[in-house]
Structure formats: structure tokens, C-alpha cells
């Protein structure tokens, strides 16, 4: 499996630091996205597997597309393209 630099905790921190909650929506939810981490570590082919709201879906895809390069996954010692699935949560904060 590919690894995010700094591990999964850093991946979740990156997403949480860069997500922009759509102001037009007053609800919470989770969007599940999948994407390919290429043999060079790039994130490509980002798509929504399970959406919550079109604005959440679009924001989740936007943030995933900004991820820095991963450490690529390997099979038999050689880098390979790997599908990666990740939930992106949207939580209301106090106003």
C-alpha cells in the first residue's frame, strides 16, 4: 500500500487543515472517495464512491486532488499503481 509522508495521522491532518466547509449547507456528513496513487506517488483518477451532498462531494474531490505525493505502493519490490479509498468528514462547528 502507498504511504502518506508522515503516516495516516498526517494525511487526516492535511485534509482537515485544507477542507473548506461549504457555507451554504447546514448539515454534516461523510464523503467516501477513491483515487489512484501512481507508481511515482501522484494522486490521479479521484472519484466519489459514496456522496453526501453535491457541494460536499466537490470539496472532497478538490482537497484530495491537492494532496502531496505519496510514497508509492510496491509489489515484489517494484512501485505499482494502487487504488486508495478514503472517507472525508464534514462536521459543523459552532457559529
C-alpha positions in Angstrom: 0.0 0.0 0.0 1.1 3.6 -0.6 2.1 5.7 2.4 1.4 9.4 3.0 4.6 11.2 4.2 4.3 11.2 8.0 1.7 8.5 8.1 -2.1 8.3 8.3 -2.4 10.9 11.1 -0.6 13.5 8.9 -2.9 12.6 6.0 -6.0 13.3 8.1 -4.4 16.5 9.5 -3.7 17.7 5.9 -7.3 17.0 4.9 -8.7 18.7 8.0 -6.4 21.8 7.6 -7.3 22.2 3.9 -11.0 21.4 3.7 -13.4 24.3 3.3 -16.8 23.7 4.7 -19.5 24.8 2.2 -21.2 27.8 3.8 -24.5 27.1 2.0 -25.1 23.8 3.8 -26.1 23.3 7.4 -25.6 19.6 7.7 -22.8 17.1 8.5 -21.7 14.1 6.6 -19.0 11.9 5.1 -18.0 11.5 1.5 -16.0 8.4 0.5 -13.6 9.0 -2.3 -11.3 6.7 -4.2 -8.2 7.5 -6.2 -5.1 6.0 -7.7 -1.7 6.6 -6.2 0.6 6.1 -9.2 4.0 4.4 -9.2 5.5 7.8 -8.9 3.3 8.8 -5.9 0.9 11.2 -7.7 -2.8 11.2 -6.9 -5.0 10.7 -10.0 -8.4 9.5 -11.0 -10.2 10.9 -8.0 -13.9 9.9 -7.8 -16.7 9.9 -5.3 -17.7 6.4 -4.2 -20.4 7.4 -1.7 -21.5 11.0 -1.7 -23.5 13.1 0.8 -24.3 16.4 -1.0 -23.0 17.7 -4.3 -21.1 20.6 -2.6 -19.5 18.1 -0.1 -18.6 15.8 -2.9 -17.0 18.6 -5.0 -15.0 19.8 -2.0 -13.8 16.3 -1.0 -12.5 15.8 -4.6 -10.9 19.2 -4.6 -9.0 18.5 -1.4 -7.9 15.1 -2.4 -6.5 16.4 -5.7 -4.3 18.8 -3.7 -2.6 16.0 -1.7 1.2 16.0 -1.9 2.9 12.9 -3.4 2.6 9.7 -1.5 5.4 7.1 -1.1 4.2 4.6 -3.8 3.0 1.2 -3.1 5.2 -1.7 -4.1 4.7 -5.2 -5.3 7.6 -7.6 -5.5 9.9 -4.6 -4.7 8.7 -2.5 -7.7 6.5 0.6 -7.5 2.9 0.0 -8.7 -0.3 2.0 -9.2 -2.7 1.4 -6.2 -6.4 2.3 -5.7 -6.8 4.1 -2.3 -10.2 4.7 -0.6 -10.6 7.4 2.0 -13.5 8.9 3.9 -13.7 12.7 4.1 -15.8 14.0 7.0 -17.7 17.3 7.2 -18.6 18.5 10.7 -20.4 21.6 11.6 -18.5 23.8 14.0 -20.2 26.3 16.5 -21.1 29.6 14.9 
